[in-house]
Every structure is written in structure tokens, then in C-alpha cells.
Amino acid sequence: MVATQETTPNCQTGQAQRLERETVLHDLGYLRQAAALPHAHVICGEGGTFLHLGWTTVSTLAPIERFPLAAFAVARGTSFIDIRP
């Protein structure tokens, strides 16, 4: 089948929705781990924000205010260590 301008946006929308759903499910898994693991913690410093989950670390160069996953984890009770100057 040849892609036309009429079918391409729908295909892209479907792919974007699938990728967004996968990302949300991934993030929910991280939040479940943060709630279940007693030593899970979030560290925010000059180098960015890190969500430590035992064997797994999720990180970004952004501060916690721009990292919703870490902010949600802290809001749900995960330990937070702020070492920003």
C-alpha cells in the first residue's frame, strides 16, 4: 500500500500514541519500584536528577522541577536528597 497524505498523519498519530503509552507504563513501573524498595531515593545536584532504584537508575540533566517521574516519586514518599548549591 502506498502511503498518502491522508493516511500518513493517522499512522504517525497511532505510533505516537503507542510510544506515549509505553513510556507511561514504563514510568508507572519505576514508581511502583520506588514505592516498594526501602532504599530507593532521589538525588538532585548540579549534575542533574537521579532516581535510584537498587539495580536501576533513571536520570536526567534537568533539575527535579523538570523531571516529573522523580517529582512524583518524591511526592509519593520516596526519600529526597537535595545537594544543589
C-alpha positions in Angstrom: 0.0 0.0 0.0 1.3 3.4 -0.9 1.2 6.0 1.9 -0.8 9.1 1.0 -1.1 12.4 2.9 -4.4 11.2 4.2 -3.1 8.0 5.8 0.3 9.2 7.0 -0.9 11.5 9.8 -3.1 8.8 11.2 -0.2 6.3 11.1 2.0 8.9 12.9 -0.6 9.6 15.5 -1.1 5.9 16.2 2.7 5.4 16.5 2.9 8.5 18.8 0.1 7.2 21.0 1.7 3.7 21.2 5.1 5.2 22.2 3.4 7.5 24.8 1.5 4.6 26.3 4.8 2.5 26.5 6.6 5.4 28.2 3.8 5.9 30.7 3.7 2.2 31.6 7.5 2.2 32.0 7.3 5.2 34.3 4.5 3.6 36.4 6.7 0.6 36.8 9.5 2.8 38.1 7.0 4.5 40.5 5.9 1.1 41.8 9.6 0.1 42.4 10.3 3.4 44.2 7.3 2.7 46.5 8.3 -0.9 47.1 12.1 -0.6 47.6 13.1 0.6 51.0 16.4 2.1 49.8 15.0 3.9 46.7 15.9 7.6 46.7 16.0 10.7 44.5 19.2 12.8 44.4 19.2 16.3 42.9 22.5 18.0 42.3 24.5 20.1 39.9 24.8 17.1 37.5 21.0 16.6 37.3 18.4 14.5 39.0 18.8 10.7 39.7 16.1 8.2 40.8 18.0 5.3 42.3 16.0 2.0 42.4 18.5 -0.6 43.5 20.0 -2.0 40.3 18.3 0.6 38.1 19.0 4.3 37.9 16.8 6.8 35.9 18.4 10.1 35.4 18.3 13.4 33.5 20.4 16.5 33.4 17.4 18.6 34.4 16.5 19.7 37.9 13.8 17.8 39.7 11.3 20.5 38.8 11.6 19.4 35.1 11.7 15.6 35.8 8.1 14.6 36.5 8.9 11.0 37.3 11.3 11.9 40.1 8.9 14.6 41.4 6.0 12.1 41.5 8.3 9.6 43.4 9.2 12.2 46.0 5.5 13.2 46.3 4.6 9.6 47.0 7.2 9.4 49.8 10.5 8.3 48.2 13.5 9.8 50.1 14.8 13.0 48.5 18.4 14.3 48.8 19.0 17.8 47.5 22.7 18.6 47.1 22.3 21.6 44.9 24.4 24.6 45.8 
